[in-house]
Amino acid sequence: MGKIKSDFMLALTQLAAEKNLPREVVLEAVEAALASAFKKNNFAATQNVSVRINANSGEVTVFAEKTVVEKVTDPRRELSLEEAKKIKKSITLDETIEVEATPRDAGRIAAQTAKQVVLQRLREAERELVFEQFSDRESEIVTGVVQRIEPRQIILDLGRTEGLLPNQEQVRTEHYRAGQRLKVYLVEVHRTSKGPQIVVSRTHRNLLRRLLELEVPEIHSGTVELKAIAREPGHRSKIAVVATQPGVDPVGSCVGLRGIRIQNIVNELNGEKIDIVEWHAEPATFIAHALSPAQVTSVEINEEENTATVVVPDHQLSLAIGKEGQNARLAAKLTGWRIDIKSVSVAEAERAAMEELVAEAQVEEPEAEALVEEPTVEEPLLAESESPVAEEAEEGAAVEEVALPEATLAAEPIPQLRFAEDILPVRATPPKKKAKKAKSKRVSAEDVDKPKKARRSLKPVDELEEYEELLS
């Protein structure tokens, strides 16, 4: 009997090692399985039965719960008061008590049931342990091996369980193959009917943060702080860092000697470009740093609209914007400001146009003030009797012309009509060409005998005279 018990405990220890579970968890699963097996044949269906196994000796003890009554009618459920007081002296009627009721054997069916229960409990314990282990590692980096590639997802082997890499969490420029080792960011862990489901990502921006913490000791210790990260997976990323201690170069710490630290991260991300800039509390300075490697001439901040106007040299405009606007887009994500980039020539042209408008407005304002402020002097109207024209009319003198003052004539000249012939220059008429005299052509007798068509081509000066000469 002692050998059987020792073999039983050895089997429990081996099972715990195979399943990578604590020995106590395996022991609890076996106790639950034995309780269900004994309950099936030796106890009532609704009776509470428990099994306890001695961890040192391996002895199995079965306890059944019974109710204390005066007269026992069902021995499996009830216990007399006298027998109950032997176990517990302070027991009273209608109370429940656990009584040892270990059966001699459980039978073949009960043993098979116990086996199934043990396996089920072990699977549940293993799933629960995996869930607790990976739920504590959320937002961390885990290493996995590509197990199989499916149309919508990739399954990674994480050791004790599998990780799910969905299609939207994959980098478009990366090509995965079976057996490839990857470092992934653990996004979430949740329970399902088939066990814990672990979702990982290769596109999350915190993947870059964790990689920097692994490669740069200053970030892990807190000497250098990561302020912001902007990432376009597979193409380019920007990181803003600041030193928490004086005398520490934050950018140089992240780059490392000869760029070895940042190069390891670039290799892990399959060639993704990484720009490291220094964070600054002043928004204008921070925006100028964020647009590196482009050089910035000036930055104007509009806090009400949360926009920034950046002026760069003409030859740096394309570099500041980047390919398809990538550099400007990442800088806007990194700083949180809307950035408008202009060249120096465009900015100067806009400034000159604005100055002209302001100057015109300043010229128009004094004229308007003069029109408003100068008082108008009204000349007194002459009475009809005092008017010289009226007096001449009364006297009967006819007024032929009214002489205007010379100043009025000089100020308002009388318009004169001008014709096109007077304004346009006279063109010299080309000399007429003399008509060329037609040369007389003698017609021979041979030409007379030619057909009419041929004779028509002849052009004699005086056809009649020539024809008469031929006839004579």
C-alpha positions in Angstrom: 0.0 0.0 0.0 2.8 2.3 0.8 4.4 1.7 -2.6 1.2 2.5 -4.3 1.0 5.8 -2.4 4.5 6.7 -3.3 4.0 5.9 -6.9 0.8 8.1 -6.9 2.8 11.1 -5.5 5.6 10.5 -8.1 3.0 10.5 -10.9 1.6 13.8 -9.5 5.0 15.4 -9.5 5.8 14.2 -13.0 2.5 15.5 -14.3 3.1 18.9 -12.7 6.5 19.1 -14.4 5.1 18.1 -17.8 2.3 20.6 -17.7 4.6 23.3 -16.2 2.1 23.8 -13.4 2.6 24.1 -9.6 2.2 20.8 -7.7 -0.6 22.3 -5.6 -2.6 23.0 -8.7 -2.3 19.5 -9.9 -3.1 18.1 -6.5 -6.3 20.2 -6.4 -7.3 18.9 -9.8 -6.9 15.3 -8.8 -8.9 15.8 -5.6 -11.8 17.3 -7.6 -11.6 14.4 -10.1 -11.7 11.7 -7.3 -14.6 13.5 -5.6 -16.7 13.3 -8.8 -15.7 9.6 -9.3 -16.7 8.6 -5.7 -19.8 10.6 -5.8 -21.1 8.8 -8.9 -21.5 5.4 -7.2 -21.3 5.7 -3.4 -23.2 9.0 -2.6 -26.4 10.8 -3.4 -26.5 13.0 -6.5 -27.0 16.2 -4.6 -24.7 15.4 -1.7 -21.6 17.4 -1.1 -18.5 15.2 -1.3 -14.8 16.3 -1.0 -11.5 14.5 -1.2 -8.3 15.4 0.6 -4.9 14.0 -0.4 -2.0 14.1 2.0 0.8 15.8 0.1 3.5 13.9 2.0 2.1 10.4 2.3 -0.3 10.4 -0.6 -3.2 9.0 1.5 -6.6 9.7 0.0 -9.5 10.6 2.4 -13.1 11.1 1.3 -15.6 13.3 3.3 -19.3 13.4 2.9 -21.6 16.1 4.3 -24.5 14.9 6.4 -27.3 16.4 8.4 -27.7 15.7 12.1 -31.2 14.3 13.0 -32.8 12.4 15.9 -33.9 9.4 13.8 -31.9 8.4 10.7 -34.0 7.5 7.6 -31.3 7.9 4.9 -27.8 6.8 6.1 -26.1 8.5 3.1 -27.5 11.9 3.9 -28.3 11.8 7.6 -26.4 11.2 10.9 -27.7 10.6 14.4 -27.1 13.2 17.1 -25.1 10.7 19.3 -22.7 9.8 16.5 -22.3 13.4 15.5 -21.3 14.4 19.1 -18.5 11.9 18.9 -17.0 13.9 16.1 -18.0 17.4 17.4 -19.4 17.9 20.9 -21.0 21.2 20.3 -23.1 19.9 17.4 -26.9 20.4 17.5 -29.9 19.1 15.5 -30.4 20.2 11.9 -26.7 21.1 11.5 -24.4 19.7 8.8 -21.1 18.0 9.5 -18.4 16.4 7.4 -18.0 12.7 8.0 -15.2 10.5 6.7 -16.7 8.0 4.2 -13.9 6.6 2.1 -15.2 3.8 -0.1 -13.1 0.7 -0.8 -13.1 1.0 -4.6 -14.6 3.3 -7.2 -15.1 1.0 -10.2 -14.0 1.2 -13.8 -16.5 3.8 -14.9 -15.7 6.0 -11.9 -12.0 5.7 -12.7 -12.6 6.7 -16.3 -14.6 9.7 -15.2 -11.9 10.7 -12.8 -9.3 10.6 -15.6 -11.5 12.9 -17.8 -12.0 15.3 -14.9 -8.3 15.4 -14.1 -7.4 16.3 -17.7 -10.2 18.9 -17.9 -9.1 20.5 -14.6 -5.5 20.5 -15.7 -6.4 22.3 -19.0 -8.4 24.9 -17.2 -5.6 25.4 -14.7 -3.1 25.8 -17.5 -5.2 28.3 -19.3 -5.7 30.3 -16.2 -2.0 30.3 -15.4 -1.2 31.5 -19.0 -3.8 34.2 -18.8 -2.4 35.5 -15.5 1.2 35.3 -16.9 0.5 37.3 -20.1 -2.1 39.7 -18.6 0.7 41.0 -16.3 2.9 41.6 -19.5 0.5 43.8 -21.4 2.2 46.8 -23.0 5.4 44.9 -23.1 7.6 43.2 -25.8 7.4 39.5 -26.3 9.4 37.3 -28.7 7.6 34.8 -30.8 8.3 32.5 -33.8 6.0 32.5 -36.8 4.2 29.2 -36.7 1.8 29.5 -39.6 0.6 32.2 -42.0 -3.2 32.5 -42.6 -4.9 34.9 -45.0 -6.2 37.3 -42.3 -3.7 36.7 -39.5 -0.4 35.2 -38.5 -0.1 32.7 -35.6 3.0 33.1 -33.4 4.4 30.6 -31.0 5.0 32.4 -27.7 6.1 29.3 -25.8 3.3 28.2 -23.6 0.6 29.6 -25.9 0.0 31.2 -29.2 -0.2 34.8 -30.2 -2.4 36.4 -32.8 -1.0 39.0 -35.2 -4.0 40.4 -37.1 -3.7 41.8 -40.6 -4.2 45.4 -39.5 -1.3 45.1 -37.0 1.2 43.9 -39.7 3.6 46.2 -41.4 2.9 46.4 -45.1 6.5 46.5 -46.1 7.5 43.4 -44.1 7.4 39.9 -45.5 6.9 37.1 -42.9 7.9 33.5 -43.3 7.5 30.4 -41.2 10.1 30.0 -38.5 11.0 33.7 -38.4 11.6 35.2 -34.9 9.9 38.5 -34.2 9.7 41.0 -31.4 6.1 42.1 -31.0 4.2 44.4 -28.8 1.5 42.7 -26.6 -1.6 44.8 -27.1 -4.3 42.9 -25.1 -5.1 39.5 -23.5 -8.7 38.4 -23.0 -10.5 35.1 -22.1 -12.4 33.0 -24.7 -14.1 29.6 -24.7 -10.9 28.1 -26.2 -8.6 29.7 -23.7 -6.8 33.1 -23.5 -6.4 35.0 -26.7 -3.3 37.1 -27.0 -3.2 39.9 -29.6 0.2 41.3 -30.6 1.2 44.1 -32.9 4.2 45.2 -35.1 2.7 48.6 -36.0 2.1 50.1 -32.5 4.2 53.2 -31.7 5.0 51.8 -28.2 6.9 49.0 -29.8 9.5 51.6 -30.7 9.4 52.9 -27.1 10.1 49.5 -25.6 12.9 48.8 -28.1 14.5 52.0 -27.1 14.2 51.1 -23.4 15.9 47.8 -24.1 18.8 49.3 -26.2 19.4 52.6 -24.3 20.2 52.3 -20.6 19.7 56.0 -20.0 16.0 55.7 -21.0 15.5 52.7 -18.8 17.1 54.4 -15.8 15.2 57.7 -16.4 18.2 59.9 -17.2 16.7 60.5 -20.7 12.9 60.8 -21.1 10.9 60.0 -24.1 8.5 62.9 -24.6 6.7 62.0 -27.9 6.7 59.5 -30.7 5.3 59.8 -34.2 5.5 56.7 -36.4 4.5 55.6 -39.9 5.3 51.8 -39.7 7.7 50.6 -42.2 8.7 54.0 -43.5 9.8 56.6 -40.9 9.5 57.6 -37.3 10.3 60.7 -35.2 11.2 60.7 -31.5 11.5 63.6 -29.1 13.8 63.1 -26.1 14.9 65.3 -23.2 17.6 64.9 -20.5 16.4 65.0 -16.9 20.0 65.6 -15.6 22.3 68.4 -16.7 25.3 67.5 -18.8 23.6 64.5 -20.6 23.2 64.6 -24.3 19.8 63.0 -25.0 20.2 62.6 -28.7 23.7 61.2 -28.5 22.6 58.7 -25.8 19.9 57.3 -28.1 22.2 57.2 -31.1 25.1 55.5 -29.3 28.7 55.2 -30.3 28.9 55.2 -34.1 25.1 54.8 -34.2 25.3 51.2 -32.9 22.2 51.6 -30.6 19.9 53.1 -33.1 21.1 50.8 -35.8 20.1 47.7 -33.7 16.5 49.1 -33.5 16.5 49.9 -37.3 17.5 46.3 -38.0 14.8 45.0 -35.8 12.2 47.2 -37.7 13.5 46.0 -41.1 15.1 49.3 -42.1 12.6 51.8 -40.8 14.2 55.3 -40.7 14.3 56.9 -37.2 14.8 60.6 -36.5 15.7 61.6 -33.0 15.2 65.3 -32.1 15.6 67.2 -28.8 12.3 68.2 -27.1 12.0 71.9 -26.0 9.4 73.6 -23.8 9.1 76.5 -26.2 6.7 75.4 -29.1 8.5 77.4 -31.8 11.9 75.8 -30.9 10.4 72.4 -30.7 8.7 72.8 -34.1 12.0 73.9 -35.6 13.7 70.8 -34.2 10.9 68.5 -35.3 11.3 69.5 -38.9 15.0 68.3 -39.0 17.0 67.6 -41.1 15.6 70.7 -42.8 16.9 74.1 -41.6 14.3 76.6 -40.4 14.6 80.4 -40.8 11.7 81.5 -38.6 8.6 80.1 -36.8 5.4 82.1 -36.1 2.9 80.7 -33.5 -0.9 81.2 -33.5 -2.1 79.8 -30.2 -5.7 80.6 -30.8 -5.9 78.4 -33.9 -3.1 76.1 -32.8 -1.2 76.6 -36.0 2.5 77.4 -36.8 3.8 79.1 -39.9 7.4 78.0 -40.7 9.7 79.7 -43.1 12.5 77.7 -44.6 15.1 78.6 -47.3 14.1 78.0 -50.9 16.5 75.0 -51.4 15.3 73.4 -48.1 11.5 73.5 -48.9 11.3 70.0 -50.4 13.4 68.6 -47.6 11.1 70.2 -45.0 8.0 68.9 -46.6 9.5 65.4 -47.3 8.4 62.7 -49.7 4.6 63.0 -50.1 4.6 65.4 -47.2 5.9 62.7 -44.8 8.3 64.9 -42.9 5.8 67.7 -42.3 3.1 65.1 -41.3 5.3 63.4 -38.7 6.4 66.8 -37.3 2.8 67.8 -36.9 2.0 64.5 -35.1 5.1 64.8 -32.9 4.4 68.4 -31.8 0.6 68.5 -31.9 0.6 71.7 -34.0 -0.8 72.3 -37.5 2.3 73.4 -39.5 2.3 75.5 -42.6 5.6 75.6 -44.4 6.6 78.4 -46.8 9.8 79.3 -48.6 11.7 82.6 -48.0 10.8 84.0 -51.4 7.1 83.3 -50.9 7.1 84.8 -47.4 8.8 88.0 -48.6 6.4 88.4 -51.4 3.4 88.0 -49.0 5.0 90.5 -46.6 5.6 93.0 -49.4 2.0 92.7 -50.6 0.8 93.2 -47.0 3.0 96.3 -46.6 1.5 97.8 -49.8 -2.0 97.2 -48.6 -1.2 98.8 -45.2 0.5 101.8 -46.9 -2.6 102.4 -49.2 -4.9 102.2 -46.2 -2.8 104.8 -44.4 -2.9 107.1 -47.4 -6.6 106.9 -47.8 -7.3 107.5 -44.1 -5.9 111.2 -44.0 -7.8 112.1 -47.1 -11.0 110.9 -45.6 -10.3 112.8 -42.4 -9.6 116.0 -44.4 -12.9 115.7 -46.2 -14.7 115.3 -42.9 -12.8 117.9 -40.8 -12.5 120.8 -43.3 -15.5 123.2 -42.8 -17.3 124.1 -46.0 -17.6 127.9 -46.7 -20.8 128.8 -48.3 -20.7 132.0 -50.5 -23.6 134.3 -50.0 -26.1 134.3 -52.8 -26.4 137.5 -54.7 -29.8 139.0 -55.0 -31.3 139.2 -58.5 -31.3 142.9 -58.3 -27.6 143.1 -57.4 -26.5 140.7 -60.2 -24.6 142.5 -63.0 -26.3 140.3 -65.6 -29.7 141.2 -64.3 -28.8 144.9 -64.4 -27.7 144.7 -68.0 -30.9 142.8 -68.8 -32.9 145.6 -67.3 -31.0 148.2 -69.2 -31.7 146.3 -72.4 -28.1 145.5 -73.2 -27.7 142.1 -74.8 -25.1 139.9 -73.2 -23.2 138.2 -75.9 -20.3 136.6 -74.1 -19.2 136.2 -70.5 -15.5 136.4 -70.1 -14.0 133.7 -67.8 -11.1 134.4 -65.7 -7.6 133.3 -66.9 -7.1 130.9 -64.0 -10.3 129.0 -64.9 -9.1 128.7 -68.5 -5.7 127.4 -67.4 -7.2 124.9 -65.1 -9.8 123.5 -67.5 -8.4 123.3 -71.1 -10.9 123.0 -73.9 -10.7 119.6 -75.5 -9.8 119.5 -79.2 -10.7 116.8 -81.7 -7.8 114.9 -83.3 -8.1 112.7 -86.3 -6.3 109.5 -87.0 -4.4 111.0 -89.9 -2.9 113.5 -87.5 -1.8 111.0 -85.0 -0.6 108.0 -87.1 2.6 108.4 -89.1 2.3 108.8 -92.8 3.3 105.7 -94.7 5.3 106.1 -97.9 3.5 104.7 -100.9 5.7 102.2 -102.7 6.5 103.1 -106.4 4.4 101.4 -108.9 6.2 98.6 -110.9 6.5 99.1 -114.6 4.8 96.6 -116.7 7.2 94.4 -118.5 7.1 94.5 -122.3 6.2 91.2 -123.9 9.0 90.0 -126.2 7.9 89.4 -129.7 8.3 85.8 -130.8 8.6 84.8 -134.4 6.4 82.0 -135.6 7.9 79.7 -138.2 6.2 77.6 -140.8 6.8 74.5 -138.7 4.9 76.1 -135.9 1.9 76.8 -138.1 1.6 73.1 -139.0 1.4 72.2 -135.3 -2.0 71.4 -133.8 -4.2 74.0 -132.2 -3.2 73.1 -128.7 0.4 73.7 -129.4 -0.3 76.9 -131.2 -2.3 78.3 -128.3 0.8 78.2 -126.2 2.5 80.7 -128.6 2.3 84.3 -127.6 3.2 86.4 -130.7 3.2 90.2 -130.4 1.1 90.9 -133.5 -0.4 87.6 -134.7 -2.1 89.2 -137.7 1.0 90.7 -139.2 3.0 87.6 -138.8 0.3 85.4 -140.3 0.0 87.7 -143.4 3.8 87.5 -144.0 3.7 83.7 -143.9 0.9 83.6 -146.4 2.7 85.8 -148.8 
